Amino acid sequence: MKLAHLALLVPLLGLAELAGHLYFSRRAPRPEEWGATRAAVEAARQPGDVVVVSPLWAEPLARWQLGPTLFSLREVARPDVTRYPRAIELSALGAEDPELAGWPVRRETKVGRIVVRSRDNPAPPHVTYDFVDRLRPASAAVTVAKGEARTPCAWVEGLPVETQGLFGAAAWPSARFRCDGEGPYVFAGVTIIDDERDRPRRCIWSHPPAGGGELVTRFASVPLGKVLRGHTGVGHLIERDRAGAPITLRVLVAGEEVGRAVHADGDGWKPFELALAGHAGTTADVEFRASAPDAHSRHLCFEADSR
Amino acid sequence: MTAPRRSLGWRDHAFGLALGVAYVAVLLRTVRGLGYARDEGFYVRAAESYARWFELLARDRHAAMQRSAVDAAWAVNHEHPALLKSLFALSWLAHKKLHLFVDEGTSFRFGGMIFGGLTLWLLYAWGTQARSRAAGLAAALAYATMPRVFYHAHLDCFDAPMAAMWALTAYAYWRSRSGGLGWALATGVVFGLALDTKHNAWFLPPALVLHALLARGGGLRRDLQVGRVRVPLSLVAMATVGPAVFFALWPWLWFDTGARLVGWAQFHLNHEYYNMVFLGVTYWKPPFPRAYAPFMTLATVPTVTLVLFAVGALGWAFARVRAWRAGPARGPRDLGHTELLWAIGLFVQYAPWLSSSTPIFGGTKHWMGAYPFLCLFAGLGFERALAAIESVVSARVPRPLVGGLVGASVLAAPLAETAHAHPWGLSSYTPLVGGAPGAASLGLNRQFWGFTTGAVAGWLNDHVPRSGGQVYVHDTAWDSWDVLRRDGRLAPWVQPAVSPAPSTFALYHHEPHMEGVEYQIWVAYGTASPAYVGSYDGVPIVYVYEKPPR
């Protein structure tokens, strides 16, 4: 073949690129295709299941089309998938959620270009208590502890939600334990932070007070499993400069410290697990005590459950 | 080896002009689909301020020249020079009197659009003059059908104009190398205009000096030995006429000149870092990935254009090596050292990203000045490929038919990609990375500047109640939102809100580092389900949330 013949590849390549453009621009499911999976998802879903989308970048389309019943705030901003007995995975473009890699597929149906998979958690835990769900006056109380002094924080509902936009802290929820006498950011309330992968994480804002005090969030009569398991975080944009002081979260069960989680900037959404030893299987009060040597911008947010 | 310069006839200029006019017509035709980018809003505000000064100048020249008047008008956005914003202002003033455009926003943008047309004219002319009409036309069309270029060419911003001015200065310098005072002076004037366009012009003197040195080749040593280095007149003009033009057209520099020049330079030399995601990692401080510029070029410039560029550039490079081995050239010489100039023009624009401390937040627009040179090489590549194909195709097939078919085959994909990308512009990626879905999976940026509000304006007009609703504007600048409203693209009852909490609707322009803002909206609204999502090829780009009734 003469070298000149190679030049024929140029127009062929141009046509191949055109074909590639037409293929790739039509390859991903359109919004209404995500909506069309509703019946299959509802048929597969059982109480307590979580619905996940793969690839993750397509999730907003599914949230839009399938609505808050299938994509509640609580599930979308979950701490991880380990607490769920089953997952319904909506998969497009051959993607799979890496968190579900070890979960066997029980059933799989195809709706257009989207695969609806039911997957079982190979080791489903029995969660006895979710602390984030229970941050209410009926089950929780919050105080600021400084030395021997204890100042209660009042549960207030209907406050204006505070949002600071980009580079600001996570939103301050409308209902929160407000700690008068401290900075307005010292409170306990359920919010959502962005983790180091920009994922949403629902958690209890627990900004320690200044002056070396502790913000104490106490849950009464908690039915305990074998461990306390949870995560700490600060919000990625807040901690990525790694300029803040470490934050300590002490965990006490029936007045006894069972462990602590120390969160340093850059840790991201950091898991912890504390064995309950003699407290396992009992019902007891549980305290989370947040403190930092320098409380500036220490927007600690934690979640925990017992299982 | 390179051929000497061809002369351009009036027909060539008429054709080049027609190309440019047609391109501007397409930009005008498609502009209303495009929302306003953050920076556009800032430049509109600056242009309005400068327009007031132009009106004062027309009314009372003495008063306009007073420092108080100059500073009052030109202090706005003084971190960027004045030429483009002055053109935006003049275009807007003309529109106010003559109603030339469909809306005010377009009247500002027109000042930028003409540079897109100018670039096509220039590329056609330069490619034709340096090589052939086929090369010139291929270069111009390759530029016109780059999706990112097409997006930027619509805007009242500086990047597409800067690409034009960079190439125009290089062209004037190239023409001046054939001798004569006219083009040398023109080089100085155009360089002054380039300086007054954007600071990218700072790279022109080193680029052209480098070219002059390399073009002199062995003669430079002889010059040094005899102590008589001849400096091209064009470079002298750049050093003298250029700064004078720059100074004359930027009134902000007329007072306190030294300090203001230093302030301008300092702003750009110490520019703050913004966030940009690349392959799933958001970069906001050094070190930045050196692979960013080459990778993003591969991912956003149509592949066939890059292949034509490679054919043209490598063909030239091999020819240079062969010529060097063969010894001193016989026959006609290319006084302009044309391809060397194109190569330097291309390299110098990419060179800042050889450093890992150069920010990447501007995406592809910061090296857009390289693309005219890339396209000139692509034109050269097209010419070579066409010649090769003609040599193996039967002589019975009419040559115009061969040329037309080859041209159509290399233009089809870039044209389709560019047309399809509108009005999403910055969300578009080539098939090489799997298009927009592939780019999303790779973790590449889907947008910046908050311009995609334009894509959901119609939805907002339809769904925000006429009794009034506040929309959190997220990444759309206040001034950009205001232009949408003035254009009538946002209904008067769609009011902006600066924070999610008090709003009843909220926009979220997806960028990974901004996800925290989306979660603030979730907490404020109590839902993670958008009411609408603007998507491109199945990839969510801009989300609209509606606060559920409580």
Contacts between the chains, C-beta under 8 A, distances in Angstrom:
chain1	res1	chain2	res2	distance
A	2	B	392	6.6
A	3	B	388	7.5
A	4	B	388	4.1
A	4	B	389	7.3
A	4	B	391	4.9
A	4	B	392	4.9
A	5	B	392	5.7
A	6	B	388	7.6
A	7	B	384	7.6
A	7	B	385	4.5
A	7	B	386	7.9
A	7	B	388	3.4
A	7	B	389	4.9
A	7	B	392	7.6
A	8	B	389	6.0
A	8	B	392	7.2
A	10	B	304	7.2
A	10	B	307	6.3
A	10	B	308	6.9
A	10	B	311	6.9
A	10	B	381	7.9
A	10	B	385	4.4
A	10	B	389	7.7
A	10	B	406	7.4
A	10	B	409	7.9
A	10	B	410	6.4
A	11	B	385	8.0
A	11	B	389	7.5
A	11	B	405	7.2
A	11	B	406	5.1
A	11	B	409	3.5
A	11	B	410	6.1
A	12	B	409	7.6
A	13	B	303	7.1
A	13	B	304	5.5
A	13	B	307	5.8
A	14	B	304	4.2
A	14	B	409	4.4
A	14	B	410	4.1
A	14	B	411	7.5
A	14	B	412	6.2
A	14	B	413	5.5
A	15	B	409	5.4
A	15	B	412	6.9
A	15	B	413	7.6
A	17	B	302	6.5
A	17	B	303	5.1
A	17	B	304	5.2
A	17	B	413	3.8
A	17	B	430	7.4
A	17	B	431	5.9
A	18	B	412	4.8
A	18	B	413	4.1
A	18	B	416	5.9
A	20	B	413	7.8
A	20	B	431	3.1
A	20	B	432	7.9
A	20	B	435	7.9
A	21	B	413	5.7
A	21	B	416	5.5
A	21	B	417	5.4
A	21	B	420	7.2
A	21	B	430	7.5
A	21	B	431	5.2
A	21	B	435	6.9
A	22	B	416	7.5
A	23	B	431	7.3
A	24	B	431	5.0
A	24	B	434	5.3
A	24	B	435	3.2
A	24	B	436	7.8
A	24	B	437	6.6
A	24	B	438	6.3
A	24	B	537	7.4
A	25	B	420	6.0
A	25	B	435	5.4
A	25	B	436	7.4
A	25	B	537	4.8
A	26	B	537	7.6
A	27	B	434	7.5
A	27	B	435	7.1
A	27	B	437	5.8
A	27	B	537	7.8
A	27	B	538	7.4
A	28	B	436	7.8
A	28	B	437	4.0
A	28	B	537	6.0
A	28	B	538	2.9
A	28	B	539	6.5
A	29	B	538	5.6
A	30	B	535	7.5
A	30	B	538	5.6
A	31	B	533	6.4
A	31	B	535	6.1
A	31	B	538	7.9
A	55	B	440	7.1
A	55	B	441	5.6
A	57	B	440	4.4
A	57	B	441	7.0
A	57	B	539	6.7
A	57	B	540	7.1
A	58	B	538	7.2
A	58	B	539	7.7
A	58	B	540	7.1
A	60	B	510	7.6
A	60	B	530	6.1
A	60	B	533	5.5
A	60	B	540	4.1
A	60	B	543	5.6
A	61	B	533	5.8
A	61	B	535	6.4
A	61	B	538	7.4
A	61	B	540	5.4
A	63	B	528	5.7
A	63	B	529	4.9
A	63	B	530	6.3
A	64	B	529	6.2
A	64	B	530	4.5
A	64	B	531	7.4
A	64	B	532	6.9
A	64	B	533	4.7
A	64	B	543	7.5
A	66	B	529	7.9
A	67	B	529	5.2
A	68	B	527	5.2
A	68	B	528	6.9
A	68	B	529	4.6
A	71	B	528	5.7
A	71	B	529	6.0
A	72	B	528	7.4
A	73	B	522	5.9
A	73	B	526	7.0
A	73	B	527	6.7
A	73	B	528	5.0
A	76	B	528	4.4
A	77	B	519	7.2
A	77	B	522	7.3
A	77	B	528	7.2
A	93	B	437	6.5
A	93	B	441	7.3
A	95	B	441	7.5
A	160	B	501	6.2
A	160	B	502	7.7
A	161	B	500	7.9
A	161	B	501	4.5
A	161	B	523	6.2
A	161	B	524	4.5
A	162	B	501	6.4
A	163	B	499	5.3
A	163	B	500	4.5
A	163	B	501	4.5
A	163	B	520	4.2
A	163	B	521	7.6
A	163	B	523	7.5
A	163	B	524	5.6
A	164	B	499	7.7
A	164	B	520	7.5
A	165	B	498	7.9
A	165	B	499	6.2
A	165	B	500	7.5
A	165	B	517	6.0
A	165	B	520	7.2
A	166	B	475	8.0
A	166	B	513	8.0
A	166	B	514	5.8
A	166	B	516	7.3
A	166	B	517	5.5
A	168	B	516	7.7
A	168	B	520	7.5
A	170	B	516	6.9
A	170	B	519	6.8
A	170	B	520	6.9
A	170	B	523	7.3
A	171	B	500	7.6
A	171	B	501	7.4
A	171	B	519	7.2
A	171	B	520	4.2
A	171	B	522	7.9
A	171	B	523	3.6
A	171	B	524	5.8
A	173	B	523	5.7
A	191	B	523	5.5
A	192	B	519	4.1
A	192	B	520	8.0
A	192	B	522	5.8
A	192	B	523	5.7
A	193	B	516	7.1
A	193	B	519	7.0
A	194	B	515	4.8
A	194	B	516	4.0
A	194	B	519	6.0
A	198	B	282	7.7
A	198	B	512	4.5
A	198	B	513	7.0
A	198	B	515	4.1
A	198	B	516	7.8
A	199	B	515	7.7
A	200	B	515	7.2
A	200	B	518	7.8
A	200	B	519	5.0
A	200	B	522	7.2
A	200	B	528	7.7
A	235	B	516	6.2
A	236	B	513	7.8
A	236	B	516	7.1
A	237	B	513	6.6
A	237	B	516	5.8
A	240	B	284	7.6
